[in-house]
Amino acid sequence: MKRSTAILLLSFLAASAQAGSFGGPPPFKNGSPLESGTDGIYQAVASGTNLTGIFSWAISNGIQTSGATNNNWIFFLDGQVLSGTVSANVSQDKVAGVLDSGFGTGVPTNADGSVTLPLVFVVPGNAGAGQFNGKINLKSPIAYFSGNGTLSGTPSRTDQIVFISEGPLGGGVTLTPVVIPASALGKVDFKFRGSRLSTTTSTTTTQ
């Protein structure tokens, strides 16, 4: 009787291990599609017609880190250098992100929102923005991923110069429209391949 009970117990443990009770298939850490979690620094190489570049992003505690460090892109296109910031994420077996132009949505202002005149700032004529989508290899320990993306010139827009003045009745606000012309950059398709360089966001340690 004891022997039969021991055999049944061993059979149960073997079945449980195969079902994933001891580090088997997904779901993994924090619901991540990767067994080690999604934390780390990701970097990819982009290539297209007259285009070469790299982009990267960093995830810490399951969310993308703030700031431009490790969250940026830089492309060399038709003799021009374009750059900006990256917003990206890993979901299931998919990788998706946005390449921001890196140029602010408004004109420079003081801490109180006022503008000191005369005002001089540069609007790059080759600003670009784009997006990318791909798939990640869940069986790869360094999370290889690849896919396609597009880069396009930024469209024209109208910003406002906000001037706040002081006065006996509380001052006033003057709004002056500023037309930002469209970028001369056209639309370019690219392919990318990359991997996770580290399972932490530290640039001094790679695993």
Secondary structure as GFF3:
##gff-version 3
##sequence-region A 1 207
A	DSSP	alpha_helix	2	19	.	.	.	ID=ss1
A	DSSP	three_ten_helix	29	31	.	.	.	ID=ss2
A	DSSP	beta_strand	40	48	.	.	.	ID=ss3
A	DSSP	beta_strand	51	60	.	.	.	ID=ss4
A	DSSP	beta_strand	63	64	.	.	.	ID=ss5
A	DSSP	beta_strand	72	77	.	.	.	ID=ss6
A	DSSP	beta_strand	80	91	.	.	.	ID=ss7
A	DSSP	beta_strand	94	99	.	.	.	ID=ss8
A	DSSP	beta_strand	128	136	.	.	.	ID=ss9
A	DSSP	beta_strand	145	153	.	.	.	ID=ss10
A	DSSP	beta_strand	157	165	.	.	.	ID=ss11
A	DSSP	beta_strand	172	180	.	.	.	ID=ss12
A	DSSP	beta_strand	188	198	.	.	.	ID=ss13
###
